[in-house]
Each structure stands twice: as structure tokens, then as C-alpha cells.
Amino acid sequence: MSVSSPVGGPADVASGGKPPSLDTGESFIRQKSTMLPAGEAPSFANSLQKRSQTLQDKFKIYHIPEEVIEWCVKAFSLYSPECLHDIDPWEMKQALASSGKEVTDADLYDMLRDQGKVEGSTAINFKEFASMCWKQYFEPIVIDDEVRDVQAAFEILGGGNDGSGQVSVDKLKTFTESTELTIDIDKFVAEVDDDKSGLVDYEEFCQLFKDRVGDTNLHTAGGGARP
């Protein structure tokens, strides 16, 4: 079933057909400071920080770091100068693009859906915008020890540390025998090795050890010597 995009907007904006531009970091502050009357430029960075802190308190979004809140303030204020008025999905997409975060309609739809903004009103307030940006662009990916063990074992056997490459079946057999893991490698490879290459990629490797991630032998092998 096709789903219509929530993103829509005028062909042109006030800036003459382009969304406002936004440099991230100090260059943005310098650019904005040159637009202020003499004597007011040094206070721009402080006013941005104060506004970020005020909004963080107002919406009680303390789980998002202050520097991310400041980034969100810069982006959101392109269409809501004081960040107190809602914006629509089209404005959100343009604000993200101007902030260096290009987003497709499909990705934006997913972000809105996760925030519960697809059914009913799609008006987006600052808290919702900051929460979506934090989750989509800034929230650290947590990798637990068990997944890390599988990644380390894959790398030890010759795979890449980014999940690239493949591991030979012969190395897998030697590995399971030396670590006393009771896995029928031949049976597993027969199920997943469609091209009969005798090689296992990272996804297949994870599938092989998905029920073994808590095995102490695998944990030991993850930090052991290369076979």
C-alpha cells in the first residue's frame, strides 16, 4: 500500500526560491554576528546559548546534550525565529537541508511516524523536532559486549572491522574446534552458502553465532590470537 508523503510546501520561499542557509558551528555564529548592529555582535553566541537553555528547561529535554539543543535551535529558528511556533513537515525538511542534513521524503515520513505525527496534526514543535533530530542524527549507537565479541571474532578470522569481507569455512571449522563450540559448520554452510563459495559474510557469521553470543569460549576467542 502506497503512503502519501506528509511533505509538501510552496515552490518558493522568502529567500527567492531557496531555503535559508545555515552553516554549522562557529562559522554560523560569525555570519550572523556580521548582520547585527555594531556592539551587539559579541552577544550573539551568548544569546543563542541562553535561548537553548531556556528551551531545554521549557520542554524538559534534559536527555539531549546542550550542544545538540543549540544545533536544533539554529535549524528550527530558520522557520520559527524564537522556536516558540510550530513548523510543518516541508519546513522541517528545508531546515534540515539547510543545516547539512539532507533527508528524503521517506526518511522524514519515518521520523514523523515514530513521533506519532502521521495521523492527525503534523504540526511540529521544538521539543518534537529536537527529539527527532537527536534520535536520527546524534544519539550514540550502543553496542553491547556480546555483539562486540562476535565482531571481534569475525575480524580475527579475517573479516573487516567494519563488517566487510568474508571468512573461509576452513577457518571457521578450526575456530570452532579450538574454542570447543558445538556447532555443525558443514550443516550451517550448506544452508546459507548458496553460491558454494566456501565463504561466510558478516551477516551469515552473526546468524551462525546468534545463539552463542553468551558463550564464554566465544568471549575468550574474541580477544584471543588469530588462528
PyMOL commands that set and color helices and strands:
alter all, ss='L'
color gray80, all
select helices_A, chain A and resi 26-33+41-59+66-76+89-98+105-114+126-138+145-156+169-178+185-192+202-208+216-222
alter helices_A, ss='H'
color red, helices_A
select strands_A, chain A and resi 166-168+199-201
alter strands_A, ss='S'
color yellow, strands_A
deselect
rebuild
show_as cartoon
